[in-house]
């Protein structure tokens, strides 16, 4: 039986991970749960899965939950608590389900212990891809991607030689604004941006999908996960979200991984790899789907996608600047402080104004993140 620590258990990926583990209760045991401030859901999870460790980032939430934990369950608090859980808790698999830059240090601690990293926190590789992949090699730690696109590529590459790969093709749904004109972005509401046509996701990722920044971050993540240069990574719009991604080889052959848009499948794959375990998940019925369509993404309309490619090509701390600026800009939009169309404008300003460090260490990455957030918070 494998022991699992879930970083971000109350978010979309965390909740789905626990659904998978509940179905595979003879294979996995949850030994640690971490959350930000969604205490009601966290307490329900604690009651059901009886973890040995619980960590919450929010001090007020810690005060509320403190006397409600079962005997023998340790409570850790703040960002230090998340890091301590990853550094000391008893687990075999680290499920990185937390959204945002805050997931970086806990993930690094789990890597240093040589654990399997089931990674949904794309920001970890976006801001510190080279550093993280080097640490994995040094500590014999493996990253199994949970994002549906990267899981698809990972599955397509099994048994293949990397030098025979011509191109990775990441598919994108196009989000809720695929068929809207760019002029619509100036009046797009928060509710409209959150209304994804295919996937049920958290607020931040849903907005990233609407701007297509989510796909841009996935391009950067793919660069480090699979060790291929930018020119070998492509994006196509696929509105049905049935083909999750593809790999094109030097002989012209293309392998694709298909499935219904349900995150439980890539989550289970990351937990059980290299085995596949029987599930009751709904099956993909191609005759019912009828047709699959593909389009080139409009880089002029979806500026965030182009900004991500540019940041990856620039290198250094440019992806860190991109990520930090995007996190703050998305938060501003969700709070209705800026228009949807202002998100790429703020990111572009940050990329222009924050100094890029070509060969950053971890300290430089954190300082870059701090400076970028401070700058973008002051912009409007």
C-alpha positions in Angstrom: 0.0 0.0 0.0 1.4 3.4 -1.0 1.1 6.4 1.3 0.1 9.7 -0.3 0.5 13.3 0.8 -1.8 15.7 -1.0 -0.7 19.3 -1.3 -3.9 21.3 -1.9 -6.5 18.7 -1.0 -9.5 21.0 -1.1 -9.0 22.3 -4.7 -10.3 20.6 -7.8 -7.3 18.3 -8.3 -7.1 17.5 -4.6 -10.8 16.6 -4.4 -10.5 14.4 -7.5 -7.4 12.7 -6.1 -9.2 11.8 -3.0 -12.1 10.4 -5.1 -9.6 8.2 -7.0 -7.9 7.0 -3.7 -11.3 6.2 -2.2 -12.0 3.9 -5.1 -8.5 2.3 -4.7 -8.5 2.1 -0.9 -6.7 -1.2 -1.0 -3.8 0.4 -2.9 -3.4 3.8 -1.3 -3.6 5.5 2.1 -3.7 9.2 2.7 -1.2 10.2 5.3 -1.2 14.0 4.8 -3.6 16.7 3.7 -2.8 20.4 3.2 -5.1 23.3 2.4 -5.3 27.1 2.4 -8.5 28.2 4.1 -11.4 25.9 3.0 -11.8 24.4 6.5 -15.3 22.9 6.0 -14.1 20.7 3.2 -10.8 19.9 4.9 -12.5 18.7 8.1 -14.8 16.4 6.0 -11.6 15.0 4.3 -9.9 14.5 7.7 -12.9 12.7 9.1 -13.0 10.4 6.1 -9.3 9.7 5.5 -7.9 10.1 9.0 -4.4 11.5 8.0 -1.4 11.7 10.3 -0.6 15.3 9.3 -2.7 18.3 8.4 -1.2 21.6 7.2 -3.1 24.9 6.6 -1.5 28.1 5.3 -4.0 30.4 7.0 -3.4 31.2 10.7 -7.1 31.9 11.4 -8.0 28.6 9.8 -5.5 26.8 12.0 -7.1 28.3 15.1 -10.6 27.0 14.0 -9.4 23.5 13.0 -7.0 23.0 15.9 -9.5 21.4 18.4 -11.4 19.5 15.7 -8.6 17.2 14.6 -8.7 13.5 15.8 -6.1 12.3 18.3 -2.7 11.7 16.8 -3.1 14.1 13.9 -0.4 16.7 13.8 -1.3 20.3 12.8 1.2 22.4 10.9 0.7 26.1 10.1 1.6 28.6 7.4 3.9 28.2 4.4 6.5 26.7 6.8 3.9 24.1 7.7 3.5 23.0 4.1 7.2 22.7 3.7 7.5 20.7 6.9 4.8 18.4 5.8 6.7 17.6 2.6 10.0 17.4 4.4 9.0 15.1 7.3 5.6 13.4 6.8 5.5 9.7 6.0 4.5 9.3 2.4 5.6 7.6 -0.8 3.8 9.8 -3.3 3.6 13.6 -3.2 0.4 14.8 -5.0 1.3 18.4 -6.0 -2.3 19.6 -6.4 -1.8 23.2 -5.1 -2.2 26.1 -7.6 0.5 28.7 -7.8 4.1 29.6 -6.8 3.5 28.6 -3.2 3.7 24.9 -4.3 7.4 25.2 -5.3 9.3 24.8 -2.0 7.1 21.9 -0.7 7.7 20.1 -4.0 11.4 20.6 -3.8 11.4 19.2 -0.3 9.6 16.0 -1.5 12.1 15.8 -4.4 15.1 15.9 -2.0 13.6 12.8 -0.3 13.5 10.9 -3.6 9.7 10.7 -3.6 7.4 10.2 -6.6 6.0 13.6 -7.6 2.5 13.4 -9.1 2.6 17.0 -10.4 -0.4 19.2 -11.2 1.3 22.4 -9.9 2.7 23.6 -13.3 4.2 26.7 -11.7 6.9 24.5 -10.1 8.4 23.8 -13.5 7.5 27.1 -15.1 9.5 29.2 -12.6 12.3 26.7 -11.7 12.3 24.1 -14.4 16.0 23.6 -14.8 16.7 23.6 -11.0 13.8 21.2 -10.3 14.7 18.7 -13.0 18.4 18.7 -11.9 17.3 18.0 -8.3 15.2 15.1 -9.6 18.2 13.5 -11.3 20.4 14.1 -8.2 17.8 12.5 -5.8 16.4 9.8 -8.0 13.0 11.4 -7.8 10.5 10.9 -10.6 7.9 13.4 -11.8 4.7 11.9 -13.3 2.6 14.7 -14.8 -1.1 15.1 -13.7 -2.1 17.8 -16.2 -4.1 15.9 -18.8 -1.9 17.3 -21.7 1.4 16.3 -20.1 0.0 13.0 -19.0 -1.1 12.3 -22.6 2.4 13.1 -23.9 4.0 11.0 -21.1 1.8 8.0 -22.1 2.6 8.5 -25.8 6.3 8.5 -25.1 6.4 5.2 -23.3 8.6 2.8 -25.3 9.8 5.6 -27.6 13.2 7.2 -28.1 13.3 10.9 -27.4 15.6 11.6 -30.2 13.0 10.3 -32.6 10.4 12.8 -31.5 9.8 15.6 -34.0 7.2 17.5 -32.2 5.0 17.6 -29.0 1.5 18.8 -29.8 -0.4 20.2 -26.9 -4.1 20.5 -27.4 -6.2 23.4 -26.1 -10.0 23.7 -25.8 -9.8 27.4 -26.6 -11.8 28.1 -23.4 -15.1 30.0 -23.1 -14.0 32.8 -25.5 -12.9 30.7 -28.5 -15.6 32.1 -30.7 -15.5 35.6 -29.4 -13.8 38.6 -31.1 -10.9 40.2 -29.3 -13.0 43.3 -28.8 -15.2 41.3 -26.5 -12.4 40.9 -23.9 -12.8 44.5 -22.7 -16.3 43.7 -21.4 -16.0 40.0 -20.5 -17.3 39.4 -17.0 -15.7 37.1 -14.3 -18.6 34.7 -14.6 -18.3 34.5 -18.3 -14.5 33.8 -18.0 -15.1 31.1 -15.4 -17.7 29.3 -17.6 -15.4 26.7 -19.2 -17.2 24.6 -21.8 -15.5 21.2 -21.0 -13.6 21.2 -17.7 -14.6 21.8 -14.1 -11.6 23.6 -12.6 -10.7 26.1 -9.9 -11.1 29.8 -10.5 -7.4 30.6 -11.3 -7.0 27.8 -13.8 -10.3 28.7 -15.4 -9.3 32.3 -16.0 -5.9 31.0 -17.3 -7.8 28.8 -19.8 -9.9 31.8 -20.9 -6.7 33.8 -21.6 -4.9 30.7 -22.9 -2.1 31.5 -20.4 -2.8 28.0 -19.1 -1.6 26.6 -22.4 1.4 28.9 -22.4 2.4 27.7 -18.9 2.0 24.1 -20.1 4.4 24.8 -23.0 7.0 25.9 -20.5 6.3 22.9 -18.3 6.6 20.5 -21.3 10.0 22.0 -22.1 11.3 20.8 -18.8 9.3 17.7 -18.3 10.4 16.2 -21.6 13.7 18.0 -22.3 12.8 19.2 -25.8 13.5 22.8 -27.1 10.7 25.3 -27.7 10.7 24.8 -31.5 9.6 21.2 -30.9 6.5 22.2 -28.9 3.3 23.2 -30.7 -0.2 24.1 -29.7 -3.5 23.3 -31.5 -7.0 24.2 -30.6 -9.2 21.2 -30.2 -12.6 22.3 -28.8 -13.9 18.8 -28.0 -11.1 18.1 -25.4 -11.1 14.4 -26.4 -7.5 14.2 -27.7 -5.5 15.4 -24.7 -2.2 15.8 -26.6 -0.1 14.2 -29.3 3.5 13.3 -30.2 4.7 13.5 -33.8 7.8 11.4 -34.7 10.5 11.8 -37.3 8.9 9.3 -39.6 5.7 11.3 -39.7 3.7 9.0 -37.4 1.6 10.7 -34.7 0.5 9.1 -31.4 -2.4 10.6 -29.5 -4.0 9.8 -26.1 -7.8 10.1 -26.0 -10.3 10.3 -23.2 -13.2 12.2 -21.9 -12.4 15.4 -20.1 -12.2 14.0 -16.6 -9.1 14.7 -14.4 -9.5 11.4 -12.4 -7.9 9.4 -15.3 -4.6 11.3 -15.4 -4.6 11.4 -11.6 -5.0 7.7 -11.3 -2.3 7.1 -14.0 0.2 9.2 -12.0 -0.6 7.3 -8.8 -0.5 3.8 -10.2 2.2 4.1 -13.0 3.5 1.8 -14.5 0.4 -0.2 -13.8 -3.1 0.4 -15.1 -5.9 -0.5 -12.7 -9.5 -1.3 -13.8 -11.9 1.7 -13.3 -15.6 2.4 -13.7 -14.9 5.7 -15.4 -17.1 6.6 -18.3 -15.7 5.2 -21.6 -14.9 7.3 -24.7 -17.5 6.5 -27.3 -16.2 7.9 -30.6 -19.4 7.4 -32.6 -21.3 9.4 -30.0 -18.7 12.1 -30.2 -19.0 12.2 -34.0 -16.2 14.5 -35.0 -13.0 16.0 -33.8 -11.8 19.4 -35.0 -8.6 21.3 -34.9 -7.5 25.0 -35.4 -4.4 27.1 -35.2 -4.5 29.3 -32.1 -4.9 33.0 -32.7 -1.8 34.5 -31.1 -2.9 38.1 -31.7 -6.2 37.4 -29.9 -4.8 35.3 -27.1 -1.8 37.4 -26.3 -0.9 35.4 -23.2 0.0 32.4 -25.2 2.5 34.4 -27.2 3.9 36.0 -24.0 4.6 32.6 -22.6 6.4 31.4 -25.7 8.5 34.6 -25.7 9.3 34.2 -22.0 10.4 30.6 -22.6 12.7 31.7 -25.5 14.1 34.5 -23.4 14.9 32.1 -20.5 16.4 33.0 -17.2 13.8 34.4 -14.8 11.5 35.6 -17.6 9.1 32.6 -17.0 9.1 33.5 -13.3 8.2 37.1 -14.1 5.4 35.9 -16.5 4.0 33.5 -13.8 4.1 36.0 -10.9 2.6 38.8 -13.0 -0.2 36.5 -14.3 -1.1 35.3 -10.8 -1.5 38.8 -9.5 -3.3 40.0 -12.7 -5.8 37.1 -12.5 -6.4 37.8 -8.9 -7.1 41.4 -9.7 -9.6 40.4 -12.4 -11.3 37.9 -10.1 -11.7 40.8 -7.6 -13.1 43.0 -10.5 -10.2 45.5 -10.1 -9.2 45.2 -13.8 -10.8 44.3 -17.1 -10.1 40.9 -18.6 -8.3 42.6 -21.5 -5.8 44.1 -19.0 -4.4 40.8 -17.9 -1.8 40.5 -20.8 -1.1 44.2 -20.5 0.0 43.9 -16.9 2.1 40.8 -17.7 3.8 42.6 -20.6 4.6 45.6 -18.4 6.2 43.3 -15.8 8.3 41.5 -18.4 9.5 44.9 -19.6 10.3 46.4 -16.2 11.6 43.5 -14.0 15.2 42.6 -14.6 15.8 39.2 -16.1 18.5 37.0 -14.4 20.0 34.6 -17.0 21.2 31.9 -14.6 19.1 32.2 -11.4 19.5 30.2 -8.2 16.5 29.6 -5.9 17.1 32.8 -4.0 17.1 34.8 -7.2 13.8 33.2 -8.3 12.1 34.1 -5.0 13.4 37.7 -5.2 12.2 38.0 -8.8 8.8 36.6 -7.8 8.6 39.1 -5.0 9.6 42.1 -7.1 7.1 41.2 -9.9 4.2 40.8 -7.5 5.0 44.1 -5.9 5.1 45.8 -9.2 1.9 44.4 -10.7 -0.1 45.0 -7.5 0.6 48.7 -8.1 -0.4 48.7 -11.7 -3.9 49.1 -13.0 
